[in-house]
Amino acid sequence: MNKYSDIRGMEWLHPSLASGEIVSIGVLVEDFLKPMSPEEVVAKRQQVNEMITSMTPQPDPKLLAKVDIAEYSAPGLKEEASAPKVNLVAVSPKKRSSKKLPVLFSVHGGALFFMKADQMVFQYISLALELDCVIISPDYRCAPENQYPAAVNDVHAALLWVVDNAKMLGIDPSRIVAEGASSGGHLAAALTHRLKERGGPNLCAQVLEFPCLDDRMAVPSSNIFLENGWIPSMEQGMWRAWLGDKYVRADTPPDAVPGHAKDFHGLPPAIIHSAENDHGRDDAISYASRLLQAGVYCDLHIWGGAYHAFNLAANDTELARRCNDLLNMQMKDALSGKLVRK
């Protein structure tokens, strides 16, 4: 008997998704939840990353010619002894509308186990041109061998480097938007709480796409089991790997798990997307509600008949196009800096 109480089949999907196959990272995540030596973890991550790279579309040569792509290395967070350097990828339009462009500080997903920033470049190229911005994406140390606070320290260190090097990068440090999907959304939200706690730098917005926000998974949507999808046991395993002995503890800080936050005042304006069949749906709704109650601008969208990160996994469908078009318009608003309430 299946242990999940809310089992959903294809009849739960939007018509434009129902005829396709659900593409999930679940199969990739499952291997990381098995007991493995550190050497086996590194080998498995390399194998998965190579597989993802082989499946990643090549950039359109015409678009590629319109951008500059650069790689940088930032020092690790000084508060962490022996913190390693953090690698970043930056994509910027060659024809700039301004000497100082806004920044989409994009944190990649991968369930905190795998993926690298350069695997997202094919998406960043068209997005940088459409949004007229510089997209900067940091790599970060992955679980399970690197637990909290490693990844958030790396993302934090990368952001500090971006601000310190604003002139060289040709960016406006007052218009930086933190963005991420799935576990990337978790780290982007965690970063906002870290910055609030430590006093900046200030972000002008946060864009959280299908974010993983709470390790307790105690809301009704936590029980959703969508056939072949990203299932609850995989997310629980991700949280355990990331948090270690901090898993489901009442004193877990919000820069580890944003859903544990008690004070939402002063956080940056938020754009949040989730889906009806995403077991993070109700945590996203609760998170948005607490932002709104604290007087923080928040634009929440729940996609009916959709599933976790469908806009990436099924990006050739009509519903995914609608989602990505809306996200792009919202990110333009966010990058303008005008969503901040003075």
Secondary structure per residue as TSV (DSSP state, phi and psi in degrees):
chain	resnum	aa	ss	phi	psi
A	1	M	-	360.0	134.5
A	2	N	-	-67.7	136.6
A	3	K	S	-77.8	-11.0
A	4	Y	-	-88.8	141.7
A	5	S	S	-92.5	-9.4
A	6	D	E	-128.4	78.3
A	7	I	E	-91.6	128.5
A	8	R	E	-126.9	135.9
A	9	G	-	-105.7	-165.4
A	10	M	G	-65.2	-19.5
A	11	E	G	-67.2	-13.2
A	12	W	G	-84.2	-7.2
A	13	L	S	-91.7	151.5
A	14	H	-	-58.8	146.0
A	15	P	H	-51.9	-35.6
A	16	S	H	-76.3	-10.6
A	17	L	H	-104.9	-22.2
A	18	A	H	-64.8	-27.3
A	19	S	T	-85.7	-8.2
A	20	G	S	-99.7	173.1
A	21	E	-	-91.7	135.3
A	22	I	-	-70.9	121.9
A	23	V	-	-98.0	118.9
A	24	S	-	-127.8	149.2
A	25	I	S	-84.6	4.6
A	26	G	H	-55.4	-43.9
A	27	V	H	-60.5	-37.5
A	28	L	H	-70.6	-38.5
A	29	V	H	-68.4	-37.4
A	30	E	H	-53.2	-40.6
A	31	D	H	-62.0	-35.6
A	32	F	H	-72.8	-15.1
A	33	L	T	-88.0	-4.6
A	34	K	S	-88.6	151.4
A	35	P	-	-60.3	124.2
A	36	M	-	-142.2	151.7
A	37	S	-	-73.9	160.7
A	38	P	H	-54.9	-37.8
A	39	E	H	-66.1	-38.1
A	40	E	H	-68.7	-36.2
A	41	V	H	-62.1	-47.1
A	42	V	H	-62.5	-42.4
A	43	A	H	-65.5	-41.3
A	44	K	H	-66.2	-41.2
A	45	R	H	-61.8	-43.3
A	46	Q	H	-62.4	-40.6
A	47	Q	H	-63.2	-45.2
A	48	V	H	-66.1	-44.0
A	49	N	H	-62.4	-39.4
A	50	E	H	-64.4	-38.8
A	51	M	H	-66.1	-42.8
A	52	I	H	-63.7	-42.5
A	53	T	H	-60.6	-40.4
A	54	S	H	-67.0	-24.8
A	55	M	H	-92.4	-8.7
A	56	T	S	-79.1	129.1
A	57	P	-	-61.6	147.8
A	58	Q	-	-76.1	142.4
A	59	P	-	-61.5	147.3
A	60	D	-	-63.6	120.8
A	61	P	H	-55.8	-35.0
A	62	K	H	-66.3	-39.0
A	63	L	H	-73.9	-38.0
A	64	L	H	-58.6	-35.3
A	65	A	T	-70.7	-12.3
A	66	K	T	-98.1	0.6
A	67	V	E	-128.1	159.6
A	68	D	E	-106.3	134.0
A	69	I	E	-119.4	126.3
A	70	A	E	-134.3	154.0
A	71	E	E	-118.6	140.8
A	72	Y	E	-134.0	168.0
A	73	S	E	-132.4	124.8
A	74	A	E	-107.5	146.5
A	75	P	-	-65.9	150.0
A	76	G	-	-67.1	166.1
A	77	L	-	-62.6	127.0
A	78	K	T	-66.1	-24.5
A	79	E	T	-70.6	-15.6
A	80	E	S	-103.6	118.3
A	81	A	T	-62.7	134.6
A	82	S	T	60.3	28.0
A	83	A	-	-64.9	133.4
A	84	P	-	-73.6	163.7
A	85	K	-	-67.0	156.6
A	86	V	E	-115.1	124.2
A	87	N	E	-85.5	142.7
A	88	L	E	-131.5	151.1
A	89	V	E	-116.2	134.7
A	90	A	E	-124.9	131.8
A	91	V	E	-122.9	125.1
A	92	S	E	-138.9	147.6
A	93	P	E	-66.5	141.0
A	94	K	S	-70.8	-38.8
A	95	K	S	-94.7	107.4
A	96	R	-	-97.7	140.6
A	97	S	S	-80.1	-14.7
A	98	S	S	-152.8	156.7
A	99	K	S	-70.4	-22.4
A	100	K	S	-125.1	103.5
A	101	L	E	-93.0	154.4
A	102	P	E	-70.4	166.0
A	103	V	E	-121.6	130.2
A	104	L	E	-97.3	105.9
A	105	F	E	-88.7	95.2
A	106	S	E	-98.9	121.7
A	107	V	E	-100.8	118.4
A	108	H	-	-70.8	155.9
A	109	G	-	-89.0	-157.5
A	110	G	S	123.1	23.5
A	111	A	T	59.7	20.2
A	112	L	T	68.9	3.6
A	113	F	T	-102.1	-33.1
A	114	F	S	-152.7	-173.1
A	115	M	-	83.3	157.8
A	116	K	-	-136.0	157.5
A	117	A	G	-59.2	-38.8
A	118	D	G	-69.5	-12.6
A	119	Q	G	-76.1	-9.6
A	120	M	G	-102.1	1.0
A	121	V	H	-59.0	-37.0
A	122	F	H	-59.7	-31.4
A	123	Q	H	-81.2	-36.7
A	124	Y	H	-64.5	-31.1
A	125	I	H	-59.9	-55.2
A	126	S	H	-67.9	-33.9
A	127	L	H	-69.5	-41.3
A	128	A	H	-62.1	-37.4
A	129	L	H	-71.4	-43.0
A	130	E	H	-68.5	-39.5
A	131	L	H	-89.9	-7.9
A	132	D	T	53.6	57.5
A	133	C	S	-144.3	170.3
A	134	V	E	-97.4	130.0
A	135	I	E	-105.4	124.2
A	136	I	E	-122.8	127.4
A	137	S	E	-128.5	123.3
A	138	P	E	-91.9	147.7
A	139	D	-	-82.8	158.8
A	140	Y	-	-148.6	158.0
A	141	R	-	-67.3	138.7
A	142	C	-	-103.0	154.7
A	143	A	T	-76.5	163.5
A	144	P	T	-88.2	-11.3
A	145	E	T	-75.5	-18.7
A	146	N	S	-119.4	104.2
A	147	Q	-	-95.3	175.0
A	148	Y	T	-49.1	134.5
A	149	P	T	-102.8	22.1
A	150	A	H	-54.0	-55.3
A	151	A	H	-64.6	-43.4
A	152	V	H	-69.6	-31.2
A	153	N	H	-62.3	-42.0
A	154	D	H	-66.4	-42.9
A	155	V	H	-64.4	-41.5
A	156	H	H	-62.1	-47.0
A	157	A	H	-61.1	-39.7
A	158	A	H	-63.7	-42.5
A	159	L	H	-64.5	-42.4
A	160	L	H	-59.7	-40.3
A	161	W	H	-64.9	-41.1
A	162	V	H	-59.4	-46.7
A	163	V	H	-64.5	-43.1
A	164	D	H	-65.8	-24.4
A	165	N	T	-112.1	28.3
A	166	A	H	-58.4	-41.5
A	167	K	H	-64.8	-46.0
A	168	M	H	-62.6	-37.1
A	169	L	H	-80.3	-15.3
A	170	G	T	69.5	42.4
A	171	I	E	-122.3	161.0
A	172	D	E	-97.5	105.8
A	173	P	E	-67.0	-11.1
A	174	S	E	-86.0	-5.2
A	175	R	E	-127.7	70.4
A	176	I	E	-115.8	126.6
A	177	V	E	-112.0	125.4
A	178	A	E	-86.0	129.9
A	179	E	E	-138.1	147.2
A	180	G	E	-170.9	153.2
A	181	A	E	-114.1	140.3
A	182	S	T	59.7	-120.5
A	183	S	H	-66.9	-24.5
A	184	G	H	-66.3	-35.7
A	185	G	H	-65.8	-37.4
A	186	H	H	-60.3	-46.5
A	187	L	H	-70.2	-35.7
A	188	A	H	-63.3	-43.8
A	189	A	H	-66.6	-41.5
A	190	A	H	-59.6	-39.2
A	191	L	H	-60.7	-40.1
A	192	T	H	-62.9	-37.7
A	193	H	H	-70.8	-38.3
A	194	R	H	-60.6	-46.0
A	195	L	H	-66.4	-37.3
A	196	K	H	-63.3	-42.6
A	197	E	H	-66.3	-37.2
A	198	R	H	-104.1	-0.8
A	199	G	T	87.7	42.3
A	200	G	-	99.8	-178.3
A	201	P	-	-67.8	158.0
A	202	N	-	-80.5	138.3
A	203	L	-	-99.8	147.7
A	204	C	S	-90.3	-8.4
A	205	A	E	-175.5	167.6
A	206	Q	E	-134.8	138.1
A	207	V	E	-121.8	112.6
A	208	L	E	-113.2	111.5
A	209	E	E	-104.5	112.2
A	210	F	S	50.9	49.1
A	211	P	-	-72.2	150.5
A	212	C	-	-94.3	113.3
A	213	L	-	-117.5	-17.2
A	214	D	-	-148.3	121.6
A	215	D	T	-72.3	-17.7
A	216	R	T	-71.7	-29.1
A	217	M	-	44.7	54.2
A	218	A	-	-109.9	15.2
A	219	V	S	-102.5	161.5
A	220	P	G	-53.3	-40.2
A	221	S	G	-68.2	-13.6
A	222	S	G	-61.4	-21.3
A	223	N	G	-90.8	0.5
A	224	I	E	-66.5	127.4
A	225	F	E	-122.5	99.6
A	226	L	E	-94.0	126.7
A	227	E	T	-51.6	127.4
A	228	N	T	69.0	8.3
A	229	G	S	-94.2	-169.5
A	230	W	-	-78.2	107.3
A	231	I	-	-101.9	159.3
A	232	P	H	-54.7	-41.5
A	233	S	H	-62.2	-30.5
A	234	M	H	-70.6	-41.0
A	235	E	H	-67.7	-39.4
A	236	Q	H	-59.4	-40.9
A	237	G	H	-64.9	-37.1
A	238	M	H	-62.1	-45.8
A	239	W	H	-63.2	-42.9
A	240	R	H	-60.8	-43.0
A	241	A	H	-64.7	-36.9
A	242	W	H	-76.8	-38.9
A	243	L	H	-98.6	-22.8
A	244	G	G	58.3	-126.4
A	245	D	G	-75.0	-1.5
A	246	K	G	-89.8	0.0
A	247	Y	T	-62.5	130.5
A	248	V	T	44.8	42.5
A	249	R	-	-100.3	145.3
A	250	A	T	-66.3	-25.6
A	251	D	T	-96.6	16.0
A	252	T	-	-63.9	126.7
A	253	P	-	-74.2	155.8
A	254	P	T	-69.1	-18.3
A	255	D	T	-81.4	-2.5
A	256	A	T	-99.3	-46.0
A	257	V	-	-138.7	103.7
A	258	P	G	-56.8	-30.5
A	259	G	G	-63.3	-16.1
A	260	H	G	-82.5	-5.6
A	261	A	-	-61.1	142.7
A	262	K	S	-106.4	-24.1
A	263	D	-	-122.6	118.8
A	264	F	-	-107.4	0.3
A	265	H	T	-64.1	138.3
A	266	G	T	82.5	2.6
A	267	L	-	-75.9	158.3
A	268	P	-	-69.7	154.7
A	269	P	-	-49.6	144.4
A	270	A	E	-125.7	139.7
A	271	I	E	-120.1	121.6
A	272	I	E	-128.4	130.6
A	273	H	E	-121.2	136.4
A	274	S	E	-142.7	-172.8
A	275	A	E	-139.0	153.5
A	276	E	T	-55.4	-40.1
A	277	N	T	-101.4	24.6
A	278	D	-	-100.2	127.8
A	279	H	T	-73.0	-4.4
A	280	G	T	-90.1	3.4
A	281	R	H	-56.1	-52.4
A	282	D	H	-72.0	-29.9
A	283	D	H	-66.3	-37.5
A	284	A	H	-65.3	-41.2
A	285	I	H	-64.1	-44.7
A	286	S	H	-63.1	-42.0
A	287	Y	H	-63.5	-45.0
A	288	A	H	-62.6	-40.3
A	289	S	H	-62.3	-40.7
A	290	R	H	-70.7	-33.6
A	291	L	H	-62.8	-46.9
A	292	L	H	-62.5	-41.3
A	293	Q	H	-63.7	-26.6
A	294	A	T	-88.0	4.0
A	295	G	T	80.1	19.2
A	296	V	-	-93.1	132.7
A	297	Y	-	-55.7	130.4
A	298	C	E	-148.5	126.6
A	299	D	E	-115.8	107.5
A	300	L	E	-106.6	134.5
A	301	H	E	-132.8	124.7
A	302	I	E	-107.8	120.6
A	303	W	E	-88.1	107.7
A	304	G	T	-61.9	137.9
A	305	G	T	73.4	9.8
A	306	A	-	-109.1	173.2
A	307	Y	-	-132.4	177.2
A	308	H	T	-53.6	120.8
A	309	A	T	57.2	33.6
A	310	F	H	-63.0	-27.4
A	311	N	H	-68.4	-19.8
A	312	L	H	-96.0	-44.5
A	313	A	H	-71.7	-30.8
A	314	A	T	-126.6	50.3
A	315	N	T	-72.2	-3.3
A	316	D	T	-95.9	7.5
A	317	T	S	-95.5	159.9
A	318	E	H	-62.1	-42.2
A	319	L	H	-66.0	-39.1
A	320	A	H	-64.2	-38.8
A	321	R	H	-63.7	-41.1
A	322	R	H	-61.0	-44.1
A	323	C	H	-62.5	-48.1
A	324	N	H	-68.0	-35.6
A	325	D	H	-63.3	-43.7
A	326	L	H	-64.8	-44.7
A	327	L	H	-57.8	-42.6
A	328	N	H	-63.4	-41.3
A	329	M	H	-65.0	-40.8
A	330	Q	H	-67.1	-37.3
A	331	M	H	-68.3	-32.3
A	332	K	H	-61.6	-44.1
A	333	D	H	-59.4	-45.5
A	334	A	H	-62.4	-44.1
A	335	L	H	-68.2	-20.1
A	336	S	T	-67.7	-21.4
A	337	G	T	80.4	-0.4
A	338	K	T	-86.6	-1.9
A	339	L	T	-82.7	-16.1
A	340	V	S	-69.0	130.8
A	341	R	-	-92.6	117.6
A	342	K	-	-72.2	360.0
